[in-house]
């Protein structure tokens, strides 16, 4: 175990400052400082508020992670950081911090992809990822079907959302129902007491001529909002639990149906589900049911590892070190639209020649 790479990962793509430390595929620390309460009164994430929160939380969160892992910063074999995609200002805080620590410590720097990290984190829960792996990533900003044959170098997008992501739709419907922010957990909670078949909400992009693997939740969001408005206009009480359950069922039905189809079409017998919406209880249950029926092995990390966290970044960084991937150069910058086809941002042959000495004190 001592021979496995010890890597610290920094995640600041949105509203949570995550710092994780892993040794190989073993999680040693997962420290998170969330600014979600600061965004709640706005009904969504405010980029400038998120960036300032990252600045304040960064050093204390790193120190907390090192203490939790029981390691010194000098012991690290590398530092990984989310280089994109995400909010530009928030990403810049993380990248700047990672570069500063890596330079001071004389350690290699790895700028990695947020989406690829969400896939790789499953290694901390269920061991080495099979190759190839089909991944369904669902969050507030992403709904994607990805095929990975090598998580460090080959991730191929099969489909993605063409409008609202699944998590974004959850937030918007929760707002219409006056349930607060974030919407995913509260709708999941209300849906458990509701009837998923009470209201026949539409399933977007499921027709025979629609793209097989793309997602669309904008029409569903509009249909649910109009149904609620019609009830209120008629002076009738809105059945929040039934609406939540029926809306949630429409979302997870489409997600799981397309994911299982992609596995069958590509001949892949493993499905990994990640991202914040992967914590949804109904998504997990329906995915398990449909995967078992199709002979597909389902891998879903525990809920804490599904949301944005530093552990997932560290996991991918450790894999980069283990496979001798080139570190990033010192001119690494944040890329808010970094494509998933770039699992990491490599540097050039001269990388790290500028700093061989440990400057950290």
N, C-alpha and C positions, 0 to 999 in steps of 0.2 A: 504494500500500500504506500510505503514511503517513496517508491519510485514513480508513483502516479503524479501528474502535474497538479500543483497547488495554485489555483487561480482565483482572483477576486474579480467580480463582475459588477458593473454599475449600470443601472437602468433609470433613465429619466425621460422617456419618450412622451409621457403625458403628465399625470398629476401625482404620481407616486415616486418617491426617491427610494429606489431599491438597491441594496448592496448585498451580494451573496458571495460566499466563499465555498469552493468545492475542491476536493482532492479526487481527481479522476471522475468517477460517477457517484461519489459519496458527498452528500451535503453536510457541511460543517456549520454554516451560519446563513441565516436569511433575515436580514434586518430591513425593515420598511418604515418610512416616514410618509404618511399620506396627508395630502392637502385637500381631500375630498370635502371636508366640512367647510372649508373656505369657499368652495365653488357651489355648494348646495343652494345658497340664497340666490344664485344667478340661474339656477336650473341647468347648469352645464359647466364644462371646464373653460375657464378664462385663461388663455395662454400666458399673459403677463403675470397673473397671480401664481400660476404653476411655476414659472421660471424663477420668480423671487423665492418661492417656497423651497425649491431645489437648492438655491444658493444658501439658504439658512440651514437646511438639513444635511447637506452633503458631508461635511467633516464629522459631525457627531455620529451620523449613521455609519460611516466607514469605521470609525473608532469602535462603535458598538459591535459591528460585525467581526472585527479582529478579536475583540475580547470574547465574544460568544464562541468563536472558532478555536480560541486558545492558541493563536499563532501570532507571530510578529510579521509586520509588513516586509521585513527583510527576507523572510522565508518564502515569499511568493515567487512562483515561476513565471508569472505573467499577469497582466491586467487587461480585462476585456471591458468594452463599453458599447452600448447601443449607439450606432452611428446613424441609424434611420431604419424605417420611416418613423415619423412622429412629428410633434410640434417643434418647429425650428429652434425657438428660443430655449425650450426645455432641453432639447438634445445638446445644444451648445454648452449648457452648464455641465452636463455629464461628460461630454468629450473633453472639455477643458480640464476638468478635475482628473480624469483618467490620464491625460497627457502629463499633467503636473506630477502626479504620483509616480507614473512610469519613468519619467525623466529623472526625478529625484532618487528613485530606487535603482535606476539602471536596469529596469526590467522591460521585456518586450511588451508592446502595446497592440491590442487586437480590436479594431473597430468591427463590430458584428451587426448582423441584420436582426431587427426586432422579431420578425415573423419566424425566421429560422430558429431563433432562440426559443420561441414558444414550442417548437417541435422538439428541440434537443432537451428541454427540461424534463421530458418524460423518462430520460435515462436515469434521472435521480430517483425515480419512483419504481420503474420496472426493468431497469438494466439496459444494456446496449440496444439501440434501435435496430430492428431488422432492416435490411436493404433489399428491395425498395420498401418504403413506408408511404402509405397514403395519409395525408394530414388534412383534417378539417379544422380551420382556425376561425373562431367566431368571437368578436369583441365589439367594443363601441365604434371602432374605426375600420374593422376588417371582417369580411366573410369570404373566406377563400378555401378552395380545394387545391392542395399542393401534392406533387409526387416527388419524393426525395430518394435518390439512389445513393447519395453521399451528402450528409448534412453540412459538410464543410465546403462543398464545391458544386453540388448539383441538385438544385431544387427547381422543379418545373411547375409553373402555374397551369392548372387545368381550367379553373373557373374562379370568378370573383363577383362581388356585388357590383351592380351597375348603377346603384343609387344608395339608398340607406343601408348601412350595415345592420346586422341583427341587433347588436347591443344598442345602437342608436335608436332603432325602432322601439325597443323596450323603454328607453329613457323618455321618448316622445309620448308614448301611450301612458306611461306613469304620470307624466305631466298633465295630460288631458284628464286623467282620473283623479288628479290632485293627491297623488301618492308620494310625491317628493322625488329627490335625486340621491343616488343613482336608482334607476328604475328596475334593473334586472332582479336584484334580491327581493324587493318588495312585491313585484308581480309574481315571482315564483312562490312567495309565501301565501299570497291571497289565492293563487291558482290551486293550491293544494286543497282548498275548501270549496272549489267551484267545479262546474261541469264542463269539461273540454268540448263536449258536443252540443252545448246549449245554443251556440250561435255559429252559423256556417260562414266563417270569414274566408276570403279567397286565398288560394295558394299561388303565389306569383311564379311565373316562368316554368310552369309544369305542363304546358301543352305540348302536343307532338311536334310542333314546329319551333318550339322555343329552344334556346341554347341548353344543352344537356347539363352543364355544370355551373352555369352562372346563376346568381341570386338577385332577387329584387324584392324589397320589403316596403317600398314607398307606397305602392298601391294598397297593400294590406294596412299600413298605418293610416292612410286616408279613409279606407273603408271602416276601420274601427272608430276613428274620430267622428265620422259622419253618423255612425250608428248611435254613438253616445250623445251627440248633439241632438239627434232626432228624439231620443228618449227625454232629454232635458226640456226640449221645446214643447213636448206634449205634456210636460208636468209630471212625468213618471220617474220613479226612482231608478237609478242606474244600478244593475246588479254587478257590483264591482268584482266579486269573486268569479262569477260566470264569464264576464268579459275578460278578466285576466286569464282564466283557464283556456278559453276559446282562442284568444289571441296567441297565447303561448303555444298552444297545440299547432296552430297554423305555421308558426315559425319553425318549431322543431321537426314537424312533419316534413317540410321541404328540405331542411338541412340534412336530416338523416337519410331521406329518400335519395337525394343526389349523391351523398357520400358513399352509400352502399352501391349505387349504380356505378360510380367511378371505380370502386374497388373491383367490381365484376368485369367492367370493360377493360381495365388495365391488367387484370390477372393478379391483383395484389391481395394477399390474405390477411393483412394487418391494417387497421384503421386507428389512427391516433387523433384525438380531439383535444384542442388546446384553445387558449384565449379566455377572457373573462366570462363569456357566456357558457363556457364549458363547465362552469360551476353550477349551472341550472340543473335542478334535480330531474325535471321531466326530460330534458335533452339526454341526460345520462341513461335514464331508464329506457327510453324509446330506442336509443342507439344500441344499447345492450340487447334489447329484444330483436331488433332487425339484424344485427350482426350475427347473433346466434343462429337465426333462421337461415342466414346466407353462408354460414360456415366461415365467418370472418372473426379474427381475434381483435377485440377492442381494447385499446390502451387509453386511459384518461387519468392524468395526474390528479392528486388530491386538490380540492378547491383552492387552497392557498397558493399552489404552484401554477394554477391556471391564470390567475390575475397577474398583472405586470409585477415583476420582481427581479431582484439582482441575481438570484440563484440561476435563473434560466440563461442569463448572459454569461455567468461564470461557467455554466455547463458547456455552452458552445465554445467559450474560450479555452476550456480544458481540452476539448476535442481538437481544437486547432493546434494546440501545443502537442498533443499526443500524436497527431498525424503530420507534424512538422510543416504546417502551413506557414507561409511567410507572414511575419508581423506587419502591422501597418506602419506607414511612415509618419514622421513627426508633423507633416502638413495635413494629417487626417482632419477632416472637417465633418460637420453634421450634414446629412442629406435627408431632408424631410420626405422625399419621395424615393428613397433608395429601393430599387426593385428587389424582389425576393430572389431573383436569379443571381443576385450577388450576396451569398451568405456572409461574406466578410469582405473588408476593403483591404487588400494586400498592399504592401509597400514596394520598395525597390531594393536592390542589392545592398545599398549603402545604409539601410535603415539601422538606427541605433549606434552607428559608429561615433556619433556626436557625444554619446554619454555611456561610458563604461563604468564610471565610478558611482558608488552609492552615495548620493547626496542627502539622503533622508536622515533626519535626526529626531 
